[in-house]
């Protein structure tokens, strides 16, 4: 997601940030495992979400989320993406 994250929807970006925040706090996608103090702070800053629509994007796991997002970006922004197809790279 790093190279073309600018093409993520607001919802996809929030879902990615949510997952990353959970992961960095040792909770994968389980915010209930994060301490209450840390969880409150992350929610306040918008780094975690309780929005069911955002969380539903992660229901099938981070790899499926990344694949779906990448496929959507490639489909919707094909003319804006340049791939490095050099066989040496």
N, C-alpha and C positions, 0 to 999 in steps of 0.2 A: 504494500500500500504506500510505501514511502515515495516512489517516484511520481505518482499521479494523484496523490491525495487531494490536490486542489480541485479535482473533479468530483470528489465525494459530495453527496447531498449533506445537508445539515444533520439529518437523522443518522446517516452513516458515520459522519465525523463524531457525533455524540456517542454512538455505540462503540466506536473504536476507542475513544477516550475512556469510556466506562470500563471496557475490557482491560485496557492498559493499566488503569488505576487499580483495578482489582489484582491484576497480575503482579504489579510492583509491590503490592501489599501482601503478597503471598496467599491470595484468595482466588486465583483464577477468575471465574465469573460468579463468585459467591460472596457478594459484599457483606453478608451477614457474618462472615468469618473475620471481618475487619473490626478492630476495636471501635466501640461506640463513639469515642472522641474523634478518632481519625475519620470514621465514616461520616460523622456530622460535618466535619471540616470539608471533606471531599464533596459532599452533597451541596454544601453552601457555595463552594467554588465552581460547581458545575462539572466536576470531574467524574462524579458518579451520577446516575439517574435512577429514578423510580418509575419513569414513564414506560408503561407497558408496550407502547408502540416501538420505542427504541430498544427495549429489552428483547422484544420478539425477533429483532434482526439477529440476535445472538443465540437464539434457541437451539439451533443445530450445531453450535460450536464455532469457534473462531476461524477455523480453516474453511468451513462452508461459507461463513460470512465474507471472508476475504475473497474467495473464489467468485461468489455472486457479485460482489462489488466490482471486482476486476473485470468480470465479463460485461457488466452494465457500462462501466467506464469505456471499455474498448468498443462496445457497440455504439454508444451515444457520442463519443468524442474521437472517433476513428481518424477524422481529418486533422485533429489537433495533436495526435500522438505520433512521434517518430521513434521507431524501434531501432536499436543498434543491432543490425544483422551481420556484423563483421564476424566471420568464422574464427578469427583469432582472439576475439574478446570473449 
